[in-house]
Amino acid sequence: MAATRYAVATNERTLAEVPRLAGHPLFGHLGAFKNDRAGMLLRYGKEHPDIIGLRMGLVRSVLLGSPALVNEMLTTNVNAFVKSPGLSIFLRPLLGNGLLTSERDFHTRQRKLLAPAFAAKRIAGYARTFAERTDRVATTLPNDTTLDVADLMMRLTFEIVGKTLFDAEVVSDASDVGAALTTAMEVSMGQLSSLIPLPPAVPTPKNLAYRRAVARLDDIVYRIIRERRKHSDDRGDVLSMLLDAKDEDGGSMSDEQIRDEAMTLFLAGHETTANALAWTFLLLAKNPDVRTRLEAEVDALDASPAYEDLKKLPYTLAVFKEAMRLYPPAYLLGRRVVKDVELGGYRLKKNTIVFVNILGIHRRADLWPDPERFDPERFVRDKEKQLPRCAYMPFGGGPRICIGNHFALMEGHLVLAALARQVRFERVNNDPVEPEPLVTLRPKGGLRMHVVRR
């Protein structure tokens, strides 16, 4: 299918129309987006690496794969864009008006409120919980058994987020949260992949299932809020900050707004890191030479890794970062144009949906030589600093970069090191593991692996 580029005259100079890729007369590129989203992003990332116009049914969209264009959108022209309907409409029942979905002044206020919880000193204090909870799980893993590593990582990171950010024990809620979150993501992405997307307010059977899933999650989050309101002590965690926050008039934040921020941090805070760790263990099993080097690094420690040991584990961090390059948990980022804007010499019209092809950017051969190869050496020493801005963006970019990016990196770093000291996860067969691109990039069908105690 050929892409065509046009020029548009303006009073000042000529702007280029985004080259458009021909698709199905009715559905456009919706079929590929629905049935082979990851394959589509990888394919277009190679064939049209910088920018291409697509049509998702009735919706005109643009796919960006150029780090320079992405950086311009997320920084220079940030006020011309808002979150796309995927977040602002279809994930709104789940996330409410939290950090991921809120806009402009309200988002700035909420981010400023939450920022102290993710300051470097505070995150360092979380490290002990990261290590302790991981060691507790690792010691209970029986030798010579098979389990779902993706599910194990989900449960572990959910427990960690619950304890560090909300001082709550949530282990017993993990199954309910996992099932509800999967339902919410499947329904949301299913609607976005439809010719005529029906917003969550429309009472279709799937939307009703979505509402029930959100209700289950609400029960858990509101229960934690109610229990904490019974006590006035400040425990120094995120929930304490939310409960003690005052607006300009001296009023407290409503339970609903606390719920929205808590839900966002709960779900975004464990889902992405869990997926990144699951993919990391699969890649280590497929690359035993890398695993041997990682194990040698963690085995050189005198005890289970602590915050002070992180500087001794540079290769372990490089392994985690390289896994997120190949399988970025947030593989696609969406924005909506709110006013006609120029982007890198192209004209984008109001209401155009712009997708950032993070998965494709992370596998550009001009940025990452031999891009399909798992090579942690890309992230040792200062090599990452030599990359263009937005060439590597597992946590997004610009002023709305994930507020928990340092939290997630430290968590992944410590969890990976603590587990690697005690166990190996081996593949049960050589069947390929397909990515499941829902809101995050999960291993499709889970990740069955064999536990070998070291």
KANOR-V653960 format. One record per helix or strand of 3 or more residues. SS is the DSSP state (a for helix, b for strand). FROM is the first residue (numbers start at 1). LEN is the number of residues. If there is no record, write none. Layout:
{{SS | FROM | LEN} {SS | FROM | LEN}}
//
This chain:
{{b | 3 | 7} {b | 14 | 8} {a | 30 | 6} {a | 37 | 11} {b | 51 | 6} {b | 59 | 6} {a | 67 | 10} {a | 78 | 3} {b | 81 | 3} {a | 85 | 6} {a | 92 | 4} {a | 104 | 15} {a | 120 | 21} {b | 145 | 4} {a | 149 | 18} {a | 171 | 22} {a | 205 | 25} {a | 238 | 7} {a | 255 | 32} {a | 288 | 12} {a | 307 | 6} {a | 314 | 13} {b | 332 | 6} {b | 341 | 3} {b | 346 | 3} {b | 353 | 5} {a | 358 | 4} {a | 376 | 4} {a | 383 | 4} {a | 398 | 3} {a | 405 | 18} {b | 423 | 5} {b | 435 | 3} {b | 441 | 3} {b | 448 | 6}}
//
